[in-house]
Amino acid sequence: MKLPVSLEMIREARERIREQVPVTPLKQARSLEGVLPGRVWLKLENQHRTGSFKERGALNRLLDLDAGERKRGVITASAGNHAQAVAFHATRLGIPATVLMPGTTPLIKVGNTRRYGADVILHGQRFSESIERSHELCRERDLTMVHAYDDPLVVAGQGTIGLELHEQLEGLDHVVVPIGGGGVISGTALALKALMPGVRVVGVEAEAAPSALRSREAGKIIEVETSETLADGIAVKRLGEVTFPLIETFVDDIVTVGEEEIANAILHLLEQERLVVEGAGAAPLAALLSGRIELREGSRAVAVLCGGNIDVNMIARIIDRGLVHSGRMVRIVATVRDRPGSLAGLTREVARAGANVLEVAHQRAFADISVGEVEIAMQLETRGPEHVDDVLRALSGAGARVRRESLPPA
């Protein structure tokens, strides 16, 4: 079977975009030493001008347009990162760009796409609805489609990541890449397998959108129903006709990760590696940290962090949830006698135990307690799970009935 993309096309793409898309850094993840077997490096695709690897493929496609196509303009549909890449480079090249985006796209991505110069149309709630409408407008307005992943030139552009990894790290044996529509993993895997046949390429999807895994199981492209996920950039219903055969040929394994695992990976990267990464970009690290991918002692693995366009409000929620999950922030409810000094006594015990009070609330009317009692809910900053246990023991020892409120499901 003749594949739609070749190593030569990827090499041509690199020459075409070389002066406009810089090589991204490869950073060793020192924070994972002793946490995972072997060593892990992070490919920082979040450091492109528009915040993701999508610039590679979008620019390669735009530079292939003829004069007439450039004048009429281009159109695309995207959940955000491809949209920004097309908008930025099309505007820079003087090409009119129209971008269809789902109504659920994070505001930062919508705002950036408009700021980069594209005409943004919000349509539908899912990427599949946006892309269907983009094809209609493409025909109506005689525009050129710059597909987010189902285009050989776009895939070839994304494959330049594989060429860079080959040059940046000798002895590489694992590369972990997110999968949405399949553009970045298919191009990267093709390049790596051609240059380093022994490397193992693993794709990672969100459990909320396992289109590649279901397609591999069925041996054909399967469309899945997606649900809400932190990894909105890879929440795609179906693989592309271009990408599916490449994934089947060059990708060794496909795994999925859950929302809690993605959130923990985002927090780890922020706190331990000082990197801002979106949900899709954190999915490879989530797979490694959760044990979905087995590394050996001496392994040399790369996690491709495909993008960093995450809403700051989402970061705040993830930080809070991560602190709760790790035991560094806890909410406890203490039942005590309803009399002057009860609150002061509780906070005094919390201080003696070395915790910090963040919030306090009294509960009387709606609490299941006797008339002479009061519930005092406290949100505390602590050092970890063992410290939380110390605080609970201290409050119980002071005569309070104490319970810890659990974290709701993600």
C-alpha positions in Angstrom: 0.0 0.0 0.0 1.3 3.4 -1.0 1.2 5.8 2.0 0.1 9.4 1.6 3.2 10.9 3.2 6.9 10.0 2.9 10.2 10.8 4.6 11.1 12.9 1.6 8.0 15.0 2.0 8.9 15.6 5.7 12.4 16.6 4.8 11.0 19.0 2.1 8.7 20.5 4.7 11.6 21.2 7.0 13.5 23.1 4.3 10.3 25.0 3.5 9.5 26.2 7.0 13.0 26.2 8.5 13.4 30.0 8.5 10.0 30.7 10.0 9.5 27.9 12.6 12.4 27.4 14.9 13.6 24.1 16.3 12.0 23.6 19.8 14.0 22.7 22.8 14.3 19.2 24.3 14.4 19.5 28.1 15.3 16.7 30.5 12.7 16.3 33.1 14.8 16.2 36.2 11.7 16.1 38.4 11.0 12.6 37.2 14.4 11.2 38.3 13.6 8.5 40.8 9.9 8.7 40.0 10.1 6.8 36.7 12.6 4.2 35.5 15.1 5.6 33.0 15.2 9.2 31.9 12.5 11.3 30.4 12.9 14.4 28.1 10.2 16.9 27.2 9.8 18.2 23.7 8.7 21.7 24.2 6.2 22.3 21.4 4.3 24.7 23.7 7.1 27.2 23.0 6.1 28.1 19.4 4.9 31.6 18.7 1.2 30.5 18.8 1.7 28.0 21.5 1.7 24.7 19.7 3.2 22.4 17.1 0.4 23.2 14.7 2.5 26.0 13.1 4.6 23.3 11.4 1.9 21.8 9.3 -0.2 24.9 8.8 2.8 26.9 7.4 3.9 24.0 5.2 0.4 23.9 3.6 0.1 27.7 3.2 3.5 27.9 1.5 2.3 25.4 -1.1 -0.6 27.6 -2.3 -0.5 29.2 -5.7 -1.1 32.9 -6.4 -4.8 32.4 -7.1 -5.4 30.3 -3.9 -3.6 32.9 -1.8 -5.7 35.7 -3.2 -9.1 33.9 -2.6 -8.1 32.8 0.9 -8.2 29.8 3.1 -10.6 28.2 5.5 -10.2 25.7 8.4 -11.9 24.3 11.4 -10.1 23.9 14.7 -10.6 23.5 18.4 -8.0 26.2 18.8 -4.3 25.5 18.2 -4.5 24.9 14.4 -6.8 27.9 14.2 -4.2 30.1 15.8 -1.4 28.7 13.6 -3.4 29.3 10.4 -4.5 32.7 11.5 -1.0 33.9 12.4 0.9 32.6 9.4 -1.9 33.4 6.9 -2.0 37.0 8.1 1.8 37.3 8.0 1.7 36.0 4.4 -1.1 38.3 3.3 -3.6 35.4 2.9 -7.3 36.0 4.1 -8.2 33.3 6.6 -11.6 32.1 7.9 -11.7 29.9 10.9 -14.6 27.8 12.2 -14.4 27.0 15.9 -16.8 25.1 18.3 -18.7 27.2 20.7 -17.0 25.3 23.6 -13.5 26.4 22.5 -11.5 28.0 25.4 -11.8 31.8 25.3 -8.0 32.3 25.1 -7.9 30.3 21.9 -10.8 32.2 20.3 -9.4 35.6 21.3 -5.9 34.7 20.1 -7.2 33.5 16.7 -9.1 36.8 16.2 -6.1 38.8 17.3 -3.8 37.0 14.8 -6.1 38.3 12.0 -8.6 35.5 11.1 -12.3 35.9 10.6 -13.6 33.6 13.4 -17.0 31.9 13.1 -18.2 30.0 16.2 -20.3 27.1 15.1 -21.6 24.0 16.9 -20.5 22.5 20.2 -18.2 19.9 18.8 -15.3 19.9 16.4 -17.2 17.6 14.0 -19.9 20.2 13.6 -17.4 23.0 12.9 -15.6 21.0 10.3 -18.8 20.0 8.5 -19.7 23.7 8.2 -16.2 24.7 7.1 -16.5 22.3 4.1 -19.8 23.9 3.2 -18.3 27.4 3.3 -15.2 26.2 1.5 -17.4 25.2 -1.5 -19.7 28.3 -1.3 -16.8 30.8 -1.1 -14.3 29.0 -3.3 -11.7 28.9 -0.6 -8.8 26.5 0.0 -9.2 24.1 2.9 -6.2 23.9 5.3 -7.3 20.8 7.3 -6.1 20.5 10.8 -4.8 16.9 10.2 -6.2 15.2 7.2 -3.8 16.6 4.6 -0.5 15.1 3.5 1.3 18.5 3.6 0.0 19.2 7.1 1.1 15.8 8.3 4.5 16.3 6.6 5.0 19.6 8.5 4.2 18.0 11.8 6.6 15.2 11.0 9.5 17.6 11.3 9.3 17.0 15.0 10.6 13.5 14.3 13.6 14.8 12.4 14.4 17.1 15.3 14.2 14.4 17.8 16.5 12.2 15.8 19.1 14.9 15.8 18.6 16.0 19.5 18.8 12.7 21.4 20.9 9.7 20.7 19.8 6.3 22.0 16.1 7.4 22.1 13.9 4.3 22.6 10.4 5.7 23.5 8.5 8.6 22.1 5.1 9.4 23.6 2.8 11.6 21.5 -0.8 12.8 21.9 -3.5 11.7 19.4 -6.4 13.8 18.3 -7.0 13.6 14.5 -3.6 11.9 14.2 -1.5 14.5 12.4 1.3 15.0 14.8 1.8 11.3 15.7 1.5 10.0 12.2 4.1 12.4 10.8 6.4 12.1 13.8 6.2 8.3 13.9 6.9 8.0 10.2 10.1 10.1 10.4 11.3 8.3 13.6 10.7 4.8 12.2 12.5 5.7 9.0 15.5 7.0 10.8 15.5 5.0 14.1 13.6 1.7 13.4 14.0 0.5 17.0 12.2 3.4 18.6 8.9 2.7 20.2 6.2 5.2 19.4 3.1 5.3 21.7 0.0 7.5 21.2 -2.0 8.9 24.0 -5.7 9.8 23.9 -8.1 11.1 26.5 -10.6 8.4 27.8 -13.3 10.9 26.8 -12.3 10.7 23.1 -10.7 7.3 22.2 -11.2 7.4 18.4 -7.7 6.1 17.5 -7.9 3.2 20.0 -11.4 2.1 18.8 -10.2 2.4 15.2 -7.2 0.2 15.8 -9.4 -2.4 17.6 -11.8 -2.4 14.6 -9.2 -2.3 11.9 -10.9 0.7 10.3 -11.8 4.3 11.1 -14.4 4.4 13.8 -16.3 7.5 14.8 -16.8 7.8 18.6 -18.9 10.1 20.8 -16.7 12.4 22.8 -17.4 13.9 26.2 -16.0 16.9 28.0 -12.3 16.7 28.7 -9.4 18.8 29.9 -7.6 17.7 26.7 -9.9 19.6 24.4 -7.2 19.8 21.8 -7.4 16.0 21.1 -11.1 15.5 21.6 -11.7 14.4 18.0 -14.5 12.1 16.9 -12.6 10.3 14.1 -9.1 10.0 12.6 -8.4 11.2 9.2 -8.2 9.2 6.0 -4.6 10.4 5.6 -3.6 9.7 9.2 -5.2 6.3 9.9 -3.0 4.2 7.6 0.1 6.0 8.9 -0.8 5.4 12.5 -1.5 1.7 11.8 1.9 1.4 10.0 4.2 3.3 12.4 2.6 3.6 15.9 3.4 0.7 18.2 0.7 1.2 20.9 -2.2 3.5 21.9 -3.2 4.2 25.5 -5.8 6.4 27.2 -5.7 8.6 30.2 -8.4 9.9 32.6 -9.2 13.5 33.6 -7.6 13.2 37.1 -4.4 11.9 35.5 -4.3 14.8 33.0 -4.9 17.3 35.7 -2.1 15.9 37.8 0.3 16.0 34.9 -0.6 19.7 34.2 0.1 20.5 37.8 3.4 18.5 37.8 4.7 20.3 34.8 3.7 23.7 36.2 5.0 23.1 39.7 8.1 20.9 39.1 9.2 21.8 35.5 7.9 25.5 35.4 6.1 24.8 32.2 2.6 25.9 31.3 1.0 23.1 29.2 -2.6 22.4 28.1 -4.5 19.2 28.7 -3.6 17.7 25.3 0.0 18.5 25.8 0.1 17.0 29.2 -1.5 13.7 28.1 1.9 12.0 27.3 3.3 12.7 30.8 0.0 11.6 32.3 0.4 8.2 30.5 4.0 7.9 31.9 3.1 8.9 35.5 0.1 6.6 35.6 2.1 3.6 34.4 0.2 3.2 31.2 3.5 3.1 29.4 6.2 0.8 30.9 9.7 2.1 30.9 12.8 0.1 31.9 15.9 1.1 33.8 18.1 2.9 31.3 15.2 3.9 29.0 15.5 7.2 27.2 12.0 8.5 26.6 10.5 11.7 25.1 7.1 13.1 25.9 5.9 15.5 23.2 4.2 18.5 25.0 2.2 19.5 22.0 0.7 22.8 23.2 0.5 25.4 26.0 -2.7 27.3 25.3 -4.7 26.8 28.5 -7.2 29.1 30.1 -5.8 30.8 33.2 -9.1 30.1 35.0 -8.6 26.4 34.3 -5.1 26.5 35.6 -6.4 27.9 38.9 -9.0 25.1 39.2 -6.4 22.5 38.4 -4.0 23.8 41.0 -6.7 23.8 43.7 -7.8 20.3 42.8 -4.2 19.1 42.6 -3.5 20.5 46.1 -6.5 18.7 47.5 -5.5 15.5 45.7 -2.0 15.6 47.1 -3.2 16.4 50.6 -1.8 19.9 50.7 -5.2 21.5 50.9 -8.0 20.0 52.9 -11.5 20.8 54.0 -12.6 19.5 57.4 -15.8 19.9 59.4 -15.6 20.0 63.2 -18.6 19.8 65.4 -18.2 21.6 68.8 -20.4 23.1 71.5 -22.0 26.4 70.3 -20.5 28.8 72.8 -18.0 31.7 72.8 -14.4 30.6 72.3 -15.1 27.4 70.3 -13.8 28.8 67.1 -10.8 30.3 68.8 -10.0 26.9 70.4 -10.2 25.1 67.0 -7.9 27.6 65.2 -5.5 27.5 68.1 -5.2 23.7 67.7 -4.8 24.1 64.0 -2.0 26.6 64.5 -0.3 24.3 67.0 -0.4 21.5 64.5 1.4 23.7 62.0 -1.5 24.1 59.4 -2.8 27.4 58.0 -6.5 28.4 57.9 -7.6 29.6 54.5 -11.4 29.8 55.0 -13.9 29.3 57.9 -17.7 29.0 57.9 -20.2 28.2 60.6 -23.1 25.9 59.9 -26.1 25.7 62.2 -29.5 25.7 60.5 -28.7 23.1 57.8 -26.3 20.8 59.8 -27.4 17.5 61.3 -26.4 18.4 64.8 -28.1 19.1 68.1 -29.4 22.6 69.1 -26.4 23.3 71.4 -23.8 22.5 68.7 -22.3 24.2 65.7 -20.4 22.8 62.7 -17.3 24.8 61.8 -16.0 24.1 58.2 -12.4 25.0 57.7 -10.3 24.9 54.5 -6.7 24.3 55.6 -3.3 24.5 53.9 -1.1 21.5 55.0 2.1 19.8 54.1 0.6 16.5 52.9 -1.5 13.5 53.9 0.4 12.7 57.1 0.2 16.3 58.2 -3.6 16.2 57.6 -3.8 13.2 59.9 -1.9 15.0 62.6 -4.3 18.0 62.4 -7.4 15.6 62.6 -5.9 13.9 65.7 -5.2 17.2 67.3 -8.7 18.5 66.9 -10.2 15.2 68.0 -8.0 15.3 71.1 -9.4 18.8 71.9 -12.9 17.4 72.0 -14.2 18.1 68.5 -16.0 15.5 66.3 -14.1 15.9 63.0 -14.6 14.6 59.5 -12.7 15.2 56.3 -14.7 16.1 53.2 -13.6 14.1 50.2 -12.8 15.3 46.7 -15.7 14.9 44.3 -15.0 13.0 41.0 -13.3 14.8 38.2 
